[in-house]
């Protein structure tokens, strides 16, 4: 018969501890191999970085300037400060009047409310004479603002100039920077 260690016998304890110590040795061996691999990768990385820096200097036309030599920037590479154009006004800077010319009731207020949510300063909406097409009329010089207003509405509207003659025929238009007239189509 085969001898099997029975609990409490001296041989059983030795076999368990031998198994436990081999696991510990295996774990430490894997740790040591992993650490060595990382160290080798780090060394290779440092060598490659040094090599690439040296080759860049040669490719750029030579060695770096001697220590202590002043660095002179050629005049042709200096930049000058320029001012950007003012750009369009923010929606909050524009007073917008929305007028309903569809022939249906209550079309101007919902659009006026949507424009207010986007940030436009809206005036009290109203009605205009019936017309087929929608149009955005803005004061002279507000072309970009008119384009942004039409984009904010989602309407297929044409853009025009809001002059004194056009403002005279619409109630509240004299206070507005832009008037948006909602047409039937």
C-alpha beads as a LAMMPS data file, in Angstrom:
LAMMPS data file: protein, C-alpha beads

185 atoms
184 bonds

1 atom types
1 bond types

-500.0 500.0 xlo xhi
-500.0 500.0 ylo yhi
-500.0 500.0 zlo zhi

Masses

1 110.0

Atoms # bond

1 1 1 0.000 0.000 0.000
2 1 1 0.915 3.584 -0.564
3 1 1 1.683 5.796 2.325
4 1 1 -0.522 8.839 2.446
5 1 1 0.274 11.395 5.065
6 1 1 -2.428 11.655 7.626
7 1 1 -3.317 14.903 9.237
8 1 1 -1.232 15.501 12.242
9 1 1 1.739 13.492 10.958
10 1 1 5.042 15.323 10.497
11 1 1 5.313 14.565 6.734
12 1 1 2.007 16.285 5.896
13 1 1 3.117 19.653 7.203
14 1 1 6.352 19.510 5.256
15 1 1 4.636 18.873 1.958
16 1 1 2.267 21.819 2.390
17 1 1 5.056 24.223 3.283
18 1 1 7.140 23.042 0.337
19 1 1 4.243 23.802 -1.998
20 1 1 3.721 27.251 -0.425
21 1 1 7.387 28.180 -0.692
22 1 1 7.550 27.214 -4.383
23 1 1 4.673 29.597 -5.086
24 1 1 6.507 32.350 -3.234
25 1 1 9.703 31.656 -5.173
26 1 1 7.732 31.665 -8.436
27 1 1 6.092 34.985 -7.572
28 1 1 9.396 36.640 -6.679
29 1 1 11.012 35.217 -9.824
30 1 1 8.263 36.699 -12.003
31 1 1 8.617 40.017 -10.189
32 1 1 12.368 40.037 -10.758
33 1 1 11.983 39.191 -14.471
34 1 1 9.337 41.903 -14.906
35 1 1 11.514 44.485 -13.165
36 1 1 14.506 43.526 -15.307
37 1 1 12.383 43.831 -18.458
38 1 1 11.215 47.310 -17.474
39 1 1 14.800 48.384 -16.714
40 1 1 15.987 47.157 -20.126
41 1 1 13.103 48.947 -21.903
42 1 1 13.916 52.144 -20.012
43 1 1 17.585 51.934 -20.972
44 1 1 16.711 51.348 -24.641
45 1 1 14.319 54.292 -24.545
46 1 1 16.976 56.623 -23.140
47 1 1 19.503 55.515 -25.759
48 1 1 16.980 56.040 -28.571
49 1 1 16.058 59.502 -27.295
50 1 1 19.706 60.525 -27.145
51 1 1 20.297 59.148 -30.623
52 1 1 17.255 60.958 -32.082
53 1 1 18.308 64.266 -30.509
54 1 1 21.792 63.975 -32.020
55 1 1 20.431 63.119 -35.466
56 1 1 18.024 66.071 -35.332
57 1 1 20.902 68.479 -34.741
58 1 1 22.770 67.130 -37.739
59 1 1 19.632 67.178 -39.902
60 1 1 18.953 70.766 -38.883
61 1 1 22.232 71.877 -40.345
62 1 1 24.901 71.306 -37.759
63 1 1 25.761 71.337 -34.126
64 1 1 24.010 73.472 -31.538
65 1 1 25.459 76.958 -30.942
66 1 1 28.419 77.157 -28.575
67 1 1 27.642 77.753 -24.935
68 1 1 27.356 81.412 -24.059
69 1 1 26.740 82.590 -27.624
70 1 1 23.820 85.023 -27.891
71 1 1 20.863 83.823 -29.899
72 1 1 19.873 86.308 -32.583
73 1 1 16.432 86.070 -34.156
74 1 1 16.444 87.216 -37.774
75 1 1 14.115 90.108 -38.508
76 1 1 12.256 88.174 -41.187
77 1 1 10.910 85.705 -38.583
78 1 1 9.585 88.256 -36.115
79 1 1 5.851 88.612 -35.919
80 1 1 3.861 91.792 -35.720
81 1 1 0.699 92.186 -33.743
82 1 1 -2.418 92.686 -35.788
83 1 1 -5.899 93.498 -34.672
84 1 1 -8.718 91.262 -35.757
85 1 1 -11.839 92.760 -37.260
86 1 1 -14.597 93.452 -34.778
87 1 1 -16.843 90.648 -36.036
88 1 1 -20.565 90.295 -35.586
89 1 1 -22.367 91.561 -32.517
90 1 1 -23.466 89.096 -29.893
91 1 1 -27.180 88.202 -29.967
92 1 1 -27.732 89.991 -26.635
93 1 1 -26.601 93.255 -28.263
94 1 1 -29.366 93.136 -30.891
95 1 1 -32.958 94.189 -30.414
96 1 1 -35.101 91.907 -32.586
97 1 1 -38.755 92.443 -33.477
98 1 1 -40.677 89.414 -34.782
99 1 1 -43.778 90.130 -36.889
100 1 1 -46.381 87.653 -38.113
101 1 1 -47.362 88.026 -41.779
102 1 1 -48.687 84.477 -42.304
103 1 1 -52.383 85.250 -41.984
104 1 1 -52.594 82.743 -39.083
105 1 1 -52.900 83.834 -35.465
106 1 1 -50.110 83.572 -32.833
107 1 1 -47.095 82.852 -35.058
108 1 1 -44.737 85.632 -33.903
109 1 1 -44.704 85.037 -30.127
110 1 1 -43.371 81.434 -30.201
111 1 1 -40.547 82.402 -32.571
112 1 1 -39.773 85.481 -30.492
113 1 1 -39.573 83.275 -27.379
114 1 1 -37.188 80.850 -29.149
115 1 1 -34.924 83.731 -30.162
116 1 1 -34.918 84.974 -26.559
117 1 1 -33.768 81.533 -25.408
118 1 1 -30.878 81.670 -27.894
119 1 1 -29.858 85.012 -26.392
120 1 1 -31.449 87.678 -28.577
121 1 1 -33.042 90.706 -26.913
122 1 1 -36.565 90.490 -28.302
123 1 1 -39.155 93.228 -28.465
124 1 1 -42.907 92.688 -28.128
125 1 1 -43.952 90.610 -31.167
126 1 1 -46.672 91.866 -33.481
127 1 1 -48.378 91.505 -36.863
128 1 1 -47.600 92.793 -40.342
129 1 1 -49.397 92.825 -43.669
130 1 1 -49.703 89.347 -45.150
131 1 1 -46.818 88.242 -47.335
132 1 1 -45.657 84.955 -48.851
133 1 1 -41.928 84.994 -48.084
134 1 1 -40.127 85.455 -44.769
135 1 1 -37.579 88.265 -44.552
136 1 1 -35.024 89.502 -42.033
137 1 1 -34.440 93.243 -42.202
138 1 1 -31.471 94.620 -40.261
139 1 1 -29.940 98.088 -39.984
140 1 1 -27.093 98.908 -42.367
141 1 1 -23.809 97.253 -41.369
142 1 1 -25.478 94.294 -39.639
143 1 1 -25.172 91.836 -42.537
144 1 1 -23.440 89.113 -40.508
145 1 1 -25.935 89.561 -37.699
146 1 1 -28.815 89.172 -40.174
147 1 1 -27.322 85.924 -41.458
148 1 1 -26.920 84.619 -37.899
149 1 1 -30.501 85.624 -37.076
150 1 1 -31.912 83.757 -40.073
151 1 1 -29.817 80.711 -39.113
152 1 1 -31.166 80.867 -35.549
153 1 1 -34.763 80.842 -36.783
154 1 1 -34.403 78.025 -39.278
155 1 1 -36.712 79.889 -41.654
156 1 1 -35.984 80.154 -45.367
157 1 1 -35.809 83.927 -45.216
158 1 1 -34.220 86.534 -47.429
159 1 1 -32.114 89.303 -45.928
160 1 1 -32.685 92.998 -46.485
161 1 1 -31.872 96.427 -45.072
162 1 1 -34.027 98.004 -42.368
163 1 1 -34.027 101.666 -43.303
164 1 1 -36.293 104.500 -42.148
165 1 1 -38.789 103.925 -44.964
166 1 1 -39.192 100.223 -44.095
167 1 1 -39.362 100.912 -40.349
168 1 1 -42.071 103.567 -40.839
169 1 1 -44.596 100.998 -42.027
170 1 1 -44.136 98.603 -39.060
171 1 1 -45.115 99.257 -35.481
172 1 1 -42.131 98.927 -33.111
173 1 1 -39.539 98.680 -35.909
174 1 1 -37.965 102.045 -35.064
175 1 1 -36.653 100.550 -31.786
176 1 1 -35.302 97.378 -33.421
177 1 1 -31.908 96.544 -34.875
178 1 1 -33.503 93.714 -36.860
179 1 1 -37.083 92.920 -37.838
180 1 1 -37.979 89.342 -38.705
181 1 1 -41.181 89.039 -40.708
182 1 1 -42.606 85.508 -40.851
183 1 1 -44.150 84.841 -44.248
184 1 1 -46.878 82.353 -45.194
185 1 1 -44.460 79.859 -46.798

Bonds

1 1 1 2
2 1 2 3
3 1 3 4
4 1 4 5
5 1 5 6
6 1 6 7
7 1 7 8
8 1 8 9
9 1 9 10
10 1 10 11
11 1 11 12
12 1 12 13
13 1 13 14
14 1 14 15
15 1 15 16
16 1 16 17
17 1 17 18
18 1 18 19
19 1 19 20
20 1 20 21
21 1 21 22
22 1 22 23
23 1 23 24
24 1 24 25
25 1 25 26
26 1 26 27
27 1 27 28
28 1 28 29
29 1 29 30
30 1 30 31
31 1 31 32
32 1 32 33
33 1 33 34
34 1 34 35
35 1 35 36
36 1 36 37
37 1 37 38
38 1 38 39
39 1 39 40
40 1 40 41
41 1 41 42
42 1 42 43
43 1 43 44
44 1 44 45
45 1 45 46
46 1 46 47
47 1 47 48
48 1 48 49
49 1 49 50
50 1 50 51
51 1 51 52
52 1 52 53
53 1 53 54
54 1 54 55
55 1 55 56
56 1 56 57
57 1 57 58
58 1 58 59
59 1 59 60
60 1 60 61
61 1 61 62
62 1 62 63
63 1 63 64
64 1 64 65
65 1 65 66
66 1 66 67
67 1 67 68
68 1 68 69
69 1 69 70
70 1 70 71
71 1 71 72
72 1 72 73
73 1 73 74
74 1 74 75
75 1 75 76
76 1 76 77
77 1 77 78
78 1 78 79
79 1 79 80
80 1 80 81
81 1 81 82
82 1 82 83
83 1 83 84
84 1 84 85
85 1 85 86
86 1 86 87
87 1 87 88
88 1 88 89
89 1 89 90
90 1 90 91
91 1 91 92
92 1 92 93
93 1 93 94
94 1 94 95
95 1 95 96
96 1 96 97
97 1 97 98
98 1 98 99
99 1 99 100
100 1 100 101
101 1 101 102
102 1 102 103
103 1 103 104
104 1 104 105
105 1 105 106
106 1 106 107
107 1 107 108
108 1 108 109
109 1 109 110
110 1 110 111
111 1 111 112
112 1 112 113
113 1 113 114
114 1 114 115
115 1 115 116
116 1 116 117
117 1 117 118
118 1 118 119
119 1 119 120
120 1 120 121
121 1 121 122
122 1 122 123
123 1 123 124
124 1 124 125
125 1 125 126
126 1 126 127
127 1 127 128
128 1 128 129
129 1 129 130
130 1 130 131
131 1 131 132
132 1 132 133
133 1 133 134
134 1 134 135
135 1 135 136
136 1 136 137
137 1 137 138
138 1 138 139
139 1 139 140
140 1 140 141
141 1 141 142
142 1 142 143
143 1 143 144
144 1 144 145
145 1 145 146
146 1 146 147
147 1 147 148
148 1 148 149
149 1 149 150
150 1 150 151
151 1 151 152
152 1 152 153
153 1 153 154
154 1 154 155
155 1 155 156
156 1 156 157
157 1 157 158
158 1 158 159
159 1 159 160
160 1 160 161
161 1 161 162
162 1 162 163
163 1 163 164
164 1 164 165
165 1 165 166
166 1 166 167
167 1 167 168
168 1 168 169
169 1 169 170
170 1 170 171
171 1 171 172
172 1 172 173
173 1 173 174
174 1 174 175
175 1 175 176
176 1 176 177
177 1 177 178
178 1 178 179
179 1 179 180
180 1 180 181
181 1 181 182
182 1 182 183
183 1 183 184
184 1 184 185
